[in-house]
Amino acid sequence: MTTSPIAITGATGRIGGRVAQRLSAKGAPLRLLVRDLGRAPDLPGAQAVLAPFADGALVQEALTGVEVAFMVSASEDAERVGQHPAFVDAAAAAGVRHLVYLSFRGASEGSTFTFARDHAATEAHIRDSGMAWTFLRDGFYADFMPGLVGEDGVIRGPGGDGRVAVVARDDIADAAAAVLADPGAHARRTYTLTGPAALSFNDIASIVGEVQGRQVTYVDETPGGGPGLPRLLRRPRLGGGGVDLDVHRDRRRRARRGDRGRRGAHRAPGDAPARRAAPRRLTAAAGGRGRLSPRRARPERCAACSGPCRARAR
């Protein structure tokens, strides 16, 4: 592990905060880049500094003396496309050698999913920056699933019969901490982080209901009875497991082009086959005990060595 401080952005958030806690517990010196010093976590060996993404001068000053930095993507906002390059340029100017970026599954410039295009643009800018890099691409959070249940005990949305391998934030933080502790072993590698099981929204409703001791059901709101949002989002061209505010418009655009795409869920390398099993941390997020042994987030095969490189905490 490097003796210079490891920079963590988003340290007041759910991912950055978890990563900072794990690295602090290992005794790593940390520099926490935050927008509000009053919300910065008080961790051993950590120094909090004010450095919003859009302020290149403050970011460069905050990153001076840092060799390795963890960049959590900024909040979903129209300004994010401009904020990310500003941060990357400031990091390079400050002398950062390795940037670990929390990206998005299926990031692609040609995606019809807005956020996937944003992340692809950021990845391209990082590649051109001269810094070493590692990209961690995640998707739907397992921790988020219980929050989809309405007061009437119903999950509603355009999910159809698609499946999604939801991943726990704790697993993402474990993978990120492992990479940051030994960045050289993961240079120029892209990891797709998923959960251990591909679940339908009926599966998710059943799991949440069982754990919470009530009936939870899923009501499909897919327009026209199509294949459903998660199935579409599992296709790499569409960018992974997020929610596109323009998905209905995008589906109409594809229909006009005659681009219906193949049916069925895409499974990226490292995904587990579909099965009716509850990831332990999904049941934990719903308020109960898990039924499976913990599974770490799974990386895809490395483009550099074609091997199943693992970004696991040991």
FIVOVO-996039 format. One record per residue (C-alpha): x negated, y negated, z; residue in one letter. Coordinates in steps of 0.02 Angstrom, whole numbers, plus 50000, padded with zeros to 5 digits. Layout:
% FIVOVO-996039
XYZA...
END
This chain:
% FIVOVO-996039
500005000050000M499384982749956T498654971750094T499384955950017S501214952250057P502554960649953I503834947949894A505674952649909I507064942349830T508864944249885G508274948550061A509924942150134T510894953950021G511384972250030R509974979049922I508554966949956G508914967550142G508834986450146R507204986650049V506444973650165A506934983950318Q506134999650248R504504991250201L504414981950367S504624998450459A503105004950364K502084990150422G502004981250255A501764962350258P503244954050174L503704937350099R505584935350090L506184923349954L507894916750003V509094902549962R509584899750144D508234901150278L509564902250412G510164918950342R508454926950320A508224943150419P507014942650565D505854957150528L504114961450595P502754955650475G503964945750367A503874927450319Q505424919050247A505214905450117V506464894650024L506394898949838A507984898749733P507764906849562F508114891049464A506744880949551D505164886649463G504014875749567A504644882749732L504594900549666V502804898549605Q502284891349773E503184905349867A502344918849761L500574912149772T499484925549848G500754939349807V500244953849696E501854964049697V503634957149694A505374964749697F506594954749591M508424957849631V509484950749492S510354934449531A512214933249565S513344936549416E513464919249345D513384910649176A511754902449230E510894918949267R510224920949090V509204905049115G508744908149297Q507924924949268H506624919049140P506214904149252A505854916049396F504814927749287V503774913349217D503464906549392A502934923749453A501694925649311A501014908149341A500794911949526A499704927049485G500934941149524V500234957049448R501714968849459H503574964749452L504864977749503V506554972549432Y508264978949487L509114980349319S510694988749256F511045005749183R511075005748994G510334988248978A510324984348792S510294968948683E511634976848574G512824981048715S514604974248713T514484973348902F513954955748950T512884959849102F511974973849011A511424961148881R510854949249019D509794962649099H509064968048932A508534950048898A507694949249069T506804965749042E506144959448874A505514943348954H504624953149090I503794964548961R503144949248870D502524940849030S500864950149042G501304957249214M501454975849249A503274980749274W504464993949336T506334993549298F507605001449415L509285002949328R510775006349440D512665006549411G514245007949515F513915007949703Y514685022049805A514825009649950D515994999049843F517265012749807M518285011749971P518524993249939G519484997149779L520925004349880V522374992249897G523454989950051E524685002249975D523355015849968G523155014949779V521625012449670I522135003849509R521115000749353G520725006049174P519745021649221G520665034849120G519915052049148D518125045449136G516825050149265R515465040049350V513975045549455A514145032349590V512535029149687V512305023649868A511415007249904R510345016750030D509715028149891D509285013249782I508355005149927A507395021349960D506855022149778A506375003749772A505375004849933A504435020049867A503985010949706V503434995149798L502345005149917A501385012649770D501755001749618P500285007649514G501025025149503A502605017949425H501905004749308A502815002749141R504165015149189R506055013649185T507125023449308Y508995026149296T509685028349472L511275038649491T512185048649622G512195067749625P513955070449554A514985063349411A516665059049488L518325053849411S519345040549498F520555054149551N519075062649636D518565046349719I520345043049780A520425060649851S518755058949942I519165041950016V520895047850070G520235063650151E518905054250249V520065040250303Q521475052150348G522785044950232R523455047450058Q522495037949926V522965039549743T522335032749578Y523435023849451V522685022549277D522915005749192E521955009449032T522784999348891P523535010648759G523035026548850G521235025648787G519745035048858P519565023249005G518295010849070L517055022249162P516955034149014R516585019648898L515325012449018L514405029049031R513945027348847R512235019048840P512785007148701R514034999748823L512824997648965G513175009149114G514345008149261G514934990349286G516524980549255V516574969549100D517814955449118L517964955648928D518154974448908V519904973548831H519324960948703R517774971448668D518834986948640R519894977548513R518324971348426R517654989048410R519334995148344A519304981848207R517564987848158R518165005848156G516865009648290D517825021148405R516275029948471G516225048148522R517385053848658R516745061348818G515605055148953A513775052348915H512565059849039R510865051749044A509325062049088P509325065149274G511225064749294D512015079449382A513355089249288P515145084849331A515865093949480R517145090949615R515945087349755A515815072149866A514115063749879P513735062750063R513495044050060R515145041049972L516055049650114T514985039950238A515475023750152A517295028750170A517045030650357G516715049250379G515345062250381R514635068750218G514845086450160R513285087650054L511465085950102S510755068850058P510195066949878R508985053649820R509375042749670A508815051749513R507615043449390P507675046849205E506205054749114R504745043049096C504495035948922A502615035148954A502295053349003C503945062048954S503965069849126G505285068949264P504375055649364C505125053849537R505335037449629A505715045349797R505315040449973A504205053450053R
END
